Amino acid sequence: MSDNSRIYTAIGLMSGTSIDGVDAAIIKTNGQDFIELGPAITMEYNKNFKSSLYSIMGYTDKSNTKVLNIEYKLTEYHIEIIRELLYSNNLNSKDIDIIGFHGQTINHIPSKRLTLQIGNPIQLANELNINVVSDMRVADLESGGQGAPLVPIYHYESFKNYDIPLIILNIGGVSNVTWINSDNFIAFDTGPGNSIIDDWVRFSLGLQYDDSGKLARQGKSSTKLVDDFLKNDFFYKLPPKSIDRNHFNYNLIPKNLTPEDGAATAVDLIVNSIKKSELFFPIKPSLCLVSGGGRKNDSIMSGLSSSLSFPVKNIDTLGHRGDFIEAEAFAYLAVRRLKNLPTTFPKTTGCKVPTSGGVITYYK
């Protein structure tokens, strides 16, 4: 069997900017057009560990003792979820060819050529006896790119045969969009995502998130604040473009707002910044499919439906797994890295040439 047609079994891991836990998904793929989905699970971080992750957001030094201690615990979470995924599906390490390990982003400032993910691939590989691809953003930065978003090639291969053009809108901690046509795709971050709401309700009420957007529904958005926010240069900058979770954070919302009004304002900031992204689509999409945690927030979904100029659907309604698309994508990207196929592209990150990113760590 030629390498081109070889099917790999890969596990993808994703710990996103929402900082709520880690997703793990198994897929079978040739790293190109063949993708078969396998089982997937989520493991939530405990409250203390979430707090420790928040405490190092924005750090620029991975060798800091505090960061190294948290990195060790983060990697242990990832080891635990893989063991659970394998055990519950009667699999073992020998059944898996590669792990795609995203790690946890603690800083991302592409203008300074800085992207920092924690997570120890040596610890992961040696504990599980499976080879690991990690550090997938750095090669793109070195090629002149933003280092993000990385998922668009997976979006393209998964959805290029749908009713196109369409967009995949991922609302994680940050929101990003992939516009797909039959032979073309572009991608960029649109602005804030769940992190601005999550951080606001944590600050104002001590809650982890606004369940289904109920709090926001009871509030009234600060229209002037939203209008001022939308004047930010970022929304008029040509893609590709990417931001860190702290770029637009909950400190934008005045502390004297009620929890409900603050949540409603946060929803408006997310929805209106996504609306602004319409400026950059080469052709108007026939459909917007929403993945990520934001699709579970009814206030965001109804706001998108009423403000975008095309239909909006939860990606789950088409049989896809909105919670696991990013984990699946990192499994797919790991296989592409093994085959030296590009993982980032000039129209998705701004790299000078298509670039294959990721460091391969072999277990001992």
C-alpha positions in Angstrom: 0.0 0.0 0.0 1.5 3.4 -1.0 1.8 6.0 1.7 -0.8 8.1 -0.2 -3.5 5.5 0.5 -2.4 4.4 3.9 -5.0 5.0 6.5 -3.8 6.1 9.9 -5.6 5.9 13.2 -5.0 9.1 15.1 -6.2 10.7 18.3 -6.6 14.5 18.4 -6.6 16.5 21.6 -8.0 20.0 22.1 -7.9 22.2 25.1 -9.3 25.5 23.9 -9.3 29.1 24.9 -12.5 28.6 26.9 -10.3 26.7 29.4 -13.1 24.4 30.4 -11.5 21.0 29.8 -10.0 18.7 27.1 -11.6 17.0 24.2 -10.2 13.8 22.7 -11.3 12.2 19.4 -10.2 9.3 17.3 -10.3 9.4 13.5 -9.1 7.3 10.7 -7.6 9.3 7.8 -5.1 9.3 5.0 -4.4 12.9 5.8 -6.2 14.0 2.7 -9.7 13.3 1.5 -10.5 10.1 3.6 -11.8 10.9 7.1 -13.8 8.4 9.2 -14.9 9.5 12.6 -14.3 7.3 15.7 -15.3 7.7 19.3 -14.7 11.0 21.2 -15.0 12.1 24.9 -14.6 15.2 27.0 -13.0 15.6 30.4 -13.7 18.8 32.4 -10.9 20.5 34.4 -11.7 20.8 38.1 -12.3 24.3 39.4 -8.8 24.7 41.0 -7.0 23.7 37.9 -9.1 26.1 35.8 -8.1 28.9 38.2 -4.4 27.9 37.9 -4.6 28.1 34.1 -6.2 31.5 34.3 -3.4 32.7 36.5 -0.8 32.1 33.8 -2.7 33.5 30.8 -0.4 36.1 29.1 2.9 34.6 30.4 5.7 34.6 27.9 8.2 32.3 29.6 7.5 28.6 29.5 10.4 27.7 31.7 8.9 29.6 34.7 8.5 27.1 37.6 4.8 27.9 38.1 4.2 27.3 34.4 6.1 24.0 34.4 4.1 22.7 37.4 0.8 23.6 35.6 2.1 22.1 32.3 2.8 18.8 34.1 -0.8 18.7 35.5 -2.2 19.7 32.1 -0.4 16.8 30.4 -1.6 14.4 33.1 -5.2 15.4 32.2 -4.4 14.6 28.6 -2.9 11.3 29.5 -5.9 10.4 31.6 -8.5 11.2 28.9 -6.6 9.1 26.3 -6.5 6.2 28.7 -10.2 6.6 29.3 -10.9 6.9 25.6 -8.9 3.7 24.8 -10.2 1.7 27.7 -13.8 2.5 27.0 -13.5 1.4 23.4 -11.4 -1.8 24.0 -8.4 -0.2 22.3 -4.7 0.0 23.4 -1.7 2.1 22.4 -0.7 -0.3 19.6 -4.0 0.6 17.8 -3.1 4.3 17.6 -0.5 5.6 15.0 -0.2 9.2 16.3 -1.5 11.8 18.7 -2.2 15.4 17.6 -1.5 17.4 20.8 -2.6 21.0 20.7 -1.8 21.9 24.3 -3.1 24.9 26.0 -2.5 28.4 24.5 -1.4 30.8 27.2 -0.3 33.6 24.9 -0.8 34.4 21.2 0.5 37.7 19.8 1.2 37.1 16.1 2.3 40.8 15.6 5.2 40.0 17.9 5.8 36.5 16.3 4.7 35.0 19.6 2.6 31.9 20.2 2.9 29.8 23.3 1.2 26.5 24.1 2.0 24.5 27.2 1.8 20.7 27.3 4.7 18.2 27.5 4.8 15.9 24.4 7.7 13.8 25.9 5.7 13.1 29.0 2.6 12.3 26.9 4.4 10.0 24.4 6.4 8.1 27.0 3.4 7.5 29.4 1.2 6.2 26.6 3.8 4.6 24.2 2.4 6.6 21.3 4.2 9.1 19.1 3.0 12.7 19.3 2.8 15.7 17.0 2.8 19.0 19.0 3.8 22.6 18.7 1.8 23.0 15.5 1.8 26.8 15.3 5.5 27.7 15.3 6.4 26.6 11.8 3.7 28.8 10.4 4.9 31.9 12.4 8.4 31.2 11.0 6.9 31.2 7.5 5.5 34.6 8.1 2.0 33.5 9.2 -0.2 34.3 12.2 0.1 30.8 13.6 -3.7 30.5 13.6 -6.3 29.3 12.7 -5.1 25.8 12.1 -8.4 23.9 11.6 -9.5 25.3 8.1 -7.9 22.5 6.0 -10.0 20.0 8.1 -13.1 22.2 7.6 -12.4 22.3 3.8 -11.9 18.5 3.4 -15.0 17.8 5.6 -17.4 20.2 4.0 -16.2 20.9 0.4 -19.0 18.7 -1.1 -21.8 20.5 0.7 -24.0 23.2 -0.7 -21.3 25.7 -1.2 -20.1 28.4 -0.7 -20.7 28.0 3.0 -19.0 29.1 6.2 -18.0 27.1 9.3 -18.2 29.4 12.3 -16.4 28.1 15.4 -17.3 30.0 18.6 -14.8 28.9 21.1 -13.0 31.2 23.5 -12.3 33.2 20.4 -14.6 33.1 17.3 -13.2 32.1 13.9 -14.6 31.4 10.5 -13.7 29.3 7.5 -15.3 30.3 4.1 -15.3 27.3 1.8 -15.9 27.0 -1.9 -15.3 23.9 -4.0 -11.7 24.8 -4.8 -10.8 27.5 -2.3 -11.0 28.4 1.3 -10.1 31.4 3.5 -10.1 31.7 7.3 -9.6 34.2 10.1 -10.5 35.1 13.6 -13.6 37.3 13.7 -13.3 38.6 17.3 -14.4 37.6 20.8 -16.1 34.3 21.6 -17.3 32.5 24.7 -14.4 33.7 26.9 -15.8 37.2 27.1 -19.2 35.9 28.4 -17.6 33.2 30.6 -15.2 35.6 32.2 -18.0 38.2 32.7 -20.4 35.8 34.5 -17.5 34.4 36.6 -16.6 38.0 37.6 -20.1 39.1 38.3 -21.8 36.0 39.6 -19.1 33.4 40.2 -20.6 31.1 37.6 -18.6 29.1 35.0 -20.7 30.2 32.0 -24.1 31.6 31.0 -26.2 28.4 30.6 -28.0 28.4 27.2 -27.7 32.3 27.2 -30.5 32.6 29.8 -28.8 35.4 31.7 -28.2 37.4 28.5 -31.8 37.0 27.5 -32.9 38.8 30.7 -30.6 41.8 30.1 -30.4 44.8 27.8 -27.3 45.4 25.7 -25.3 48.7 26.0 -25.7 49.8 22.4 -23.3 52.7 22.6 -20.6 50.4 24.0 -21.1 47.9 21.1 -21.1 50.7 18.5 -17.8 52.1 19.9 -16.3 48.6 20.1 -17.1 47.9 16.4 -14.9 50.9 15.4 -11.8 48.9 16.5 -9.3 48.6 13.6 -9.2 44.8 13.9 -12.7 44.5 12.3 -11.5 46.3 9.2 -8.2 44.7 8.8 -8.0 42.3 5.8 -7.7 38.6 6.7 -5.8 36.5 7.5 -5.8 37.7 11.1 -5.9 36.1 14.5 -6.1 37.2 18.1 -5.5 36.0 21.7 -8.4 35.4 24.1 -7.2 38.5 26.1 -7.4 40.7 23.0 -11.1 41.5 23.5 -11.8 40.6 27.1 -14.5 41.1 29.7 -12.8 44.3 30.9 -14.5 46.0 27.9 -17.8 45.7 29.8 -18.3 48.4 32.5 -18.3 46.9 36.0 -21.4 48.9 37.0 -23.7 47.0 34.5 -26.0 44.3 36.0 -24.9 40.7 35.4 -27.8 40.4 32.9 -27.0 43.6 31.0 -23.3 42.7 30.9 -24.1 39.2 29.5 -26.4 40.8 26.9 -23.7 43.2 25.9 -21.1 40.4 25.6 -23.5 38.5 23.3 -23.9 41.6 21.1 -20.1 42.1 20.9 -19.7 38.5 19.7 -22.6 38.6 17.2 -21.8 42.0 15.8 -18.1 41.2 15.3 -19.1 38.0 13.4 -21.5 40.1 11.3 -18.5 42.4 10.4 -16.7 39.3 9.0 -19.2 39.3 6.1 -17.1 42.1 4.5 -14.4 39.6 3.7 -16.3 36.7 2.1 -15.5 36.5 -1.7 -19.1 35.2 -2.4 -22.0 35.3 0.0 -22.3 31.9 1.7 -25.5 29.8 1.3 -25.2 28.7 4.9 -23.4 29.2 8.2 -22.7 26.1 10.3 -21.9 26.9 13.9 -19.5 24.7 16.0 -17.9 25.1 19.4 -19.5 25.9 22.7 -21.2 29.1 21.4 -23.7 27.0 19.5 -25.2 26.0 22.8 -25.9 29.6 23.7 -29.4 30.4 22.4 -28.9 34.1 22.8 -25.9 34.0 20.4 -27.6 31.7 18.0 -30.8 33.8 17.7 -28.6 37.0 17.4 -26.7 35.4 14.5 -29.9 34.2 12.8 -31.4 37.7 13.0 -28.3 39.6 11.9 -26.5 37.5 9.3 -27.7 37.7 5.7 -27.8 33.9 5.3 -29.2 30.9 7.2 -27.5 29.8 10.5 -27.6 26.2 11.7 -26.0 24.3 14.6 -23.5 22.0 12.9 -24.9 19.0 14.9 -28.1 19.2 12.8 -26.0 17.9 9.8 -24.7 14.9 11.8 -21.4 16.5 12.8 -20.1 16.8 16.3 -19.8 20.4 17.2 -18.0 19.7 20.4 -15.3 17.6 18.8 -14.5 19.1 15.4 -11.3 20.8 16.7 -10.1 17.6 18.4 -10.8 15.7 15.2 -8.9 18.4 13.3 -5.8 18.0 15.4 -5.8 14.2 14.7 -6.1 15.0 11.0 -3.3 17.7 11.2 -1.0 15.2 12.9 -1.3 12.8 10.1 -0.7 15.5 7.5 2.5 16.4 9.5 3.6 12.8 9.3 3.2 13.0 5.5 4.7 16.5 5.2 1.5 17.8 3.8 0.8 21.5 4.4 -1.3 22.3 7.5 -1.4 26.1 7.0 -1.9 28.2 3.9 -1.4 31.8 2.8 -5.2 32.4 2.7 -5.7 31.0 6.2 -2.8 32.3 8.3 -0.8 34.6 5.9 2.2 32.3 5.7 4.3 32.9 2.6 4.0 29.4 1.3 1.8 26.4 2.4 3.6 25.1 5.5 3.6 21.7 7.3 3.8 22.4 11.0 4.4 20.3 14.2 7.2 18.7 16.1 7.2 14.9 16.1 8.1 13.3 19.4 8.8 9.5 19.4 8.2 7.6 22.6 11.0 5.7 24.2 
